[in-house]
Amino acid sequence: MTLLERLGAGLPTRYYLGVDVGYKEHVAVVVSLKTFVRGDDRWKRARCVHFPSTRAGLRKLESYLARFSTDPSQFLGLCEPTGGYYGATVFQSLLDQGYDMNLVENATVSRMRKQLFPGLPKTDEMDGRVMARIGYLHEAVGEEFTLRPLELANPDDTHLLALCRDSWKISTIITRSRNQFTQLMAATFPELKTFFTGSVSSLAPVSLMAAYPTPALLAAAPQEEVREILWKTGAYHHAKRASELCVLAGDSSGLLPDPGRVWRQEWLTHFLLTNFEYQAALDRRIKLLLEQRDDYQLITTVPYSGPNTLGIILAATRDVANYSNYRKYVTYTGYFAGLLKSQSIDRTKMSKRGNRDLKRAYFQISAPLVWFDKGNNPYKELFQRKMAEGKEWYKAMPFVCAALARHSPTFGRQSLPQVQRPLRRREGVQRDGASTCLGRGVVGLGDLPR
């Protein structure tokens, strides 16, 4: 029995609040229960309030809500979960005042908007009214929507997750810049790659080219200075062969420097050296935060993982008590099979839903287990079995990631595979985190999803 059926003719004082979050300003709209019960389209023209994301804007919102009622318990508020930092201040203000705020998925709002306002372009005011309508249908009429109470994230988890994301982003930027530097060295100093066989864009060669931008300057430089630069960057083996590098520079076939290449090489070397330093500081900060967490010891047995990946797993997973069993956790990661039907064709694909951060983290762990681990492990065997069934690699990998998430030590399941030999770190190759952690037990193939 719905709320209206229980109350009959007597309707309580009830208001439905929809908040659409923006960068510079937010939009809020309040529609009363009596307005919805009338059954006309008056709610579609409900007056909205635009207020800036400042203290003055929050006061404007408070005045707008007070015109309806000063009792927060008379409101049911809805908002979308995509506000992030933009909506942090307004959400904190509403929760502190005691408003019942709930999250509704963007897809639900979009679907309802297309049904209620067909053919009309999307606006922030329209989304606010639709969210208020969803709140009314959910509570008063009994139409079921998935609403989650709005809870601000743990500051420690938010900070750790942001740092890990920043680390991924800066790694991508550095990789692209290193590729550009490698291409530039192929034209100006081709012999450099015969001396630094691993990479010509790691810390040692970049520092060297920052000090001596051309092969001629490097050939004329004192060998002691060249050796000192290499020694300070940790290239001890190359520092002992500094004389060989000077000989190569003296007989280089590189193109003569022009203003364009000189300027480009100068900013690339400065950019890389600066970001190498920032990346190292960021990784140290992430490792420090992880070591201060009590739950860090639970996942140190995850193989082929470092502080960045483990930090993502902990921060994105949050409180493990939110998952009654590991199946719900695997579902949250997005690595579960979902059935897609198109007319008479049924086909099963891995779902595109789930937490994208956890998806990436578990894939980064699964990839070396499947492709680079020496010897056999249950995840590699699972991957090979799926490949033998005719699946492409990108369709077989999600099953491996799901198995890894299923056996996550977060739930006290210490059944991770033993890796016989960790990957060897080659010079110039940026890898996430510290040394490889080995599992304490071995997963039986019967425990893996088929």
N, C-alpha and C positions, 0 to 999 in steps of 0.2 A: 504494500500500500504506500502510495507516494505521500509527500508532505501535504499537498493540496487536498487529497482524499481524507486525510486524518483531521485537518483543520476545518474543512467544510467552508462555510461562508466567512468565517473570521480569519483574516490574513494577518500574520505578524508583521512587524516592521523589519523588513529585510532588504538589504542592498547588495548588489553584485558589482564588484570592482574589476575592471580590466586595465592592465598597465602594459603599454608597449614601450620598450626601452630603446633609447637612441643614444647617440654620442653627445651631441650638444644639448638636446632637449628630449624629454619624455612626454608621453601622452597618456592621460588617465581619463576614464569615463566610468560613471556610476549610473546604474539603471536599477530602479526599485522593483520589488516583486510585484507590486500592484500594476506597474507599467507593463510588465510581461504578461500578466494575467488578462489584461484587457484583450489581448489577441490581435491587435492591429499592428501596424508598422511604425508606431510612434517610437519604439525603442531604437529603430534604425536612424533616427534623427536626434538621439540623445546628445546633449551638449557635452563636449569634451573640454579638457583643460590641457594646454601645452605649458609645460613648466621647465625651465632650464635645470641642468644637472649641477646646481649650486645650492648653497644654504638658502638663498632667496627663493629658489625654485621649490625647495622642500617646504618652506613656509607657505608658498602659494598652494601647494598640494594639500597641506593641512587645512587651510582656509576653505578649500573646495570640498573636502570631505566633511568638514564641520557643518557645512550648509545642509547636509543630509542628516547627520547624526554625530554626536560627540562620543558615542559608545562604540568602540572598535568591534565588540562582539556581534554587532548587527550587520557586519560586512563579511562577505566571502570574496576574497581577492584571487585573481588569476593572472599569471604572467608566463612568458616563454622562457625556457632555460638558456637561451642564447645571449642573454644580456652580458654575462661575464662581469668584467671590471666596470663596464659602463653602468650597470644597474646595481653595483654593490652598495652605494650610498643610499639610494632610495629604498632598496630592500631592507637594509639595516634599520633605517628610520621607521619603516612600516612594522617590522617585527618588534622593535623596541616599544612601539606604542600599543602592541597587542593585537594587530590585525591578523586575521587568518588568511595567510597568503599561500597559494598552491601553484605548482608548476604544471603546465599543460604542453604537450609536444607541439612543435611547429607544424608537423604534418597534419595534426588534428585541426589546428586553427586554419591552415590553408584549405583543407577539405571542406570545413564548415563555411568558410568565406566564399568559396566557389558555389556552394549550394544556396547560400542566403543572398549573395550579391553576384549573380551570374553575369558575365560579360563586362563587369566594371573593373577598372584598374585598382590595384591594391593601394591602400593608404594606411597610415598609422592609426588614424581615427577609426577606420573600418575594422582593423584588427582588435582594437580595444573593445569595440562594441561586440564583436564576435566572441571574445573571451568572456565578456559579461554574460552573453547568451549561453555559452557553454556551462558556466557556473549555475545559471538558472535551470537549464535542462537536466544537469546532473543532480542537483539537490531537490528541486521542487517537483519535476516531472518524473524523475526516476530513470532518465536515459543515462546509460553508463558511459563514462569517459574515464580515461586513466589520468587521475590527478595525484600528484605527489606533494606533500607538504614542503614548502620552501624552507630549506635549511642552508645557511651559509657554510661554505666549506671550511674545514679546519685550516687555520692560517699556516701551520707548519706544512701540511700536505700541499696547499696551494703554492707556497714558496718553493718547495722542492720540485713540484711538477713544472713550475715556470722556469726554474733553472735548468732542468733536464731538457725541456723544449728548446731553451736558448742554446744549450750545448749542441743539440742536433742541428739547429739552424746555422750556428757559426761554423760547424763542421762542413755543412753543405757549401757555405760561402767560401771557406778556405779551400775546399777541394776544387771548386771552379776556378779560383784565382791561381791555384797551383797548376792546373791544366794550362791556363794562359801563359804562366811563366815557363812551363816546359816547352810550349810551342815557340816562345820567344828565344829561349836558349838554343833550340834546334837551328835557328838562323844566325844568331850572333856568336855562339860558342858551341859548335857541334861536338867537340872533343870532350866536353864536360860529362856527357853521359857515359863515356868509357872509363872515367875515373870514379864517378858516383854511379855505380851500376844499379843500385836500388832505385833511386829517384834523384832527379836534379832539382826538385822543388821542396826538399826537406829543409830543416833548420840550418844545417851546415852549409850546403851550397848557396842558399839564399843569403845567408850572412856574408859569405865570401863575395858574392856578386854585388852586395850592397857596398862593400868596402872597395872593390875593384870592378867597376861596371863593364870593362872591356877586357878581352884577352891580352891586349898590349899592356894595359896597366897591371894586370896580374903577373905577366912575365917579367915586368920590370920591378916588381915589389920584392923586398927582402924575404927570403924564405922563412926567416924566424917569425916575421909578422904573419905570414900566411899560416905557418904552423900554429901560432898562438890563437888565431881566429878559429881554426878547426878544433883545437884542443878545448877551447872554452865552450863550444857548442856540443861537446861530447863525442865528436868524430875522432876518437883517439887513434884508430887504425889508419885513417886517412891522414892524420897529422904527421905520422911517421913517414908518409910518402909525399910530403909537400914538394919535394924537388921534382918528382915525376909530373905533378900538376903544373908546375911552372914551365917545364919543357913542353908539355902539350899546349899551354897557352902561347908560347913563343912561336909555335908552328901551326897555329889555328887557321882553318879555312873559313871562319865566320865572316859574315858580311861586315863591311865597314859601318860604323855607327852613323845614324842620321838623327836629326832632332826628334823625330817621332818615336823611334825605337828607344832613344835615350830617355825621353820623358816617360814613356810607358814602363820601361824597366825600373826607373826610379820609384814610381808610385807603387808598382807591384811589389818590389822588395820591401818598401816601407809598410805597405798594407799587410803583407804576410808576416813580417817580423812582429808588428804590433798585435796582430790577431793571434799569432802563436802564443804570445805572452798572456793575452786575455783568456785564451782557451785553457791554458794551463791553470790560471788562477780560478777559472770557473770550475774546472774538474776538481781542484783541491777543495773548493767550497762545497761541492756536491758530496764529496767523500766525507768531509767533516760532518755535514748534516746527517748523512747516513749512519755514521758511527755513533751518533748521539741517540739514535732511535732503538727502542727495545726490540722491535720486530725485524731489525736488519739481520740478526743472526738466523732468522727462520729461512731466509732465502740465499744465504751465502753458498749453499750447495748447488745452486743452479749453474750448470756448466756454460762455458763460453759467454760469460756476462761480466760486465764491469759496473762501476758506480752509476753511470748514466742510465743504463738499461734497468738495473735493479731499483734505482730511484723512481723511474717511471712506474714500475710494477707496484711498488709500495704506495706511491702517492695517488695513482689512479685507482688502485684497489680500495684504498682508505680502510675503513673498519671491516675486518673480515666477518664480524658478527652480523653484518647486513646480508650475508649469504648463508642460508640454512644448510646448504650442501654444495659440493664442488660443481654439480651440474649447473646451478644457477650462476656460479662464477664463470664457468666456461661460456654460458650464454651471454654474460655481460661482456666478455672479450670479443664476441661476434664470431668466433670460430665454431659455428654449429650449422648443421645442414638445415636449409629451409626449402620447402617444396614450392616450386613455381609452376603454375598451370596456365597453359595457353590453348584454349579451345579443347581439342582432343589430344594435345601433346602434354605429357607430364614429364618433367625433368627436374632432377635434384641438383641444386647448386649451393655453394656455401653462401650464407647470408651476408649482405653488405652492411648490415646493422652492427652495432656494438661500439665499444670504446676504441677510437682510432689509435690512441696512444698505446694501449695494451696490445692492439693488433700489431703495431710496428715493433714493439719491444719483443714479443714472443716470436715474431718472424726473424728478427735479428739473432735470436738465440738458436732458433731451429735451423737456419740456413747452414751454419758451420757444422752442426751435428749431422746434417744430411749429406753435405757436399765435401767437407774438408776433414772430418774426423777420420783418423786412421783406425782401421779395424771396424768392427760391427757394433752397433748399439740398437736397441729396440726401435728408436725413431727412424733410423736409416732403413731398417727392415720394413717398417710400416710404409715409408715412402716408396721403397722398391716394390712392395706389394700393390700399392695403388697404381704405380706406373705400369706394372704388369697387367693390371685390369684394363688398361687402355686410356688412363687419364693423363692429360698433359701435366707438366711439372707444376704449373701454377694452380691446377685443380687438386693436385695431390698434396701440396704443401699445407693448405689449411687443415687437413686431417692431422698432420704432424704437430702443427701449432696447437690444435685442440687437445691432443694427447699431452703435450707439454704443460698446458694450462691445467689439465685435469689432474696431473700428478704434481702440481705445484706444492712445495713444502709449506705454503701459507696455511694450509689446512692440516698441518701435522703429518702429511704424507711424505716421508723422506725417501720415497722410492724413485730416485732419479738414476739414470744410467751412469756407469763408470766409463769415463773417457780415458783411453789408454795413453794417448799422447796429446798434449795441448798443441795448439797452432804455434808455430815459430814466428816470432815477430821479425819481419824484415825491415831493414833500415828505410826510413822514409814512408812507411805505411802507417797511417793513423788508425789505431784500434781503440775501441771503447774500453777504458778502465784498466783494471789491474790484471793479475794473473788468473788463469783458469781455475775455477772451483770445481771439484769433483763431487759427484753424488755419493751417498753412503750405501746405497743399495742398487739393485738392478730390477727394472720393471719387467714383469713377465709379459710376453706377447698376448696372453689371454686377457690382460688388463687393458689393452689398448683398443680403441674403437675400431670396428671393422666397417 
